[in-house]
């Protein structure tokens, strides 16, 4: 596997979840395949590699899964973005 276009075969559609009319994209098959996961991360890194990035920020769940290895590949920090009230301490 060497093309980001090939990654779509690792994303499973779950129709009508969590409500009718929504087509949930299940990325578990992609996460379970080391080659697919590596290609997904390297594809993201390739897209942003020419930008001057100091820190990668990403939202809960999927953002955490992909944001950390992207930050590592770019040799920069990672900031998790959480919903209000989801942290056990005060924030600014």
Protein Blocks (a to p, Z undefined) as FASTA:
>chain_A
ZZfklmmmmpccdehiabghiacddfklmmmpmklmmmmmmmmmmmmmmpccfbdcddeh
jlmmmmmmmmmmnopaddddddehiacbdcZZ
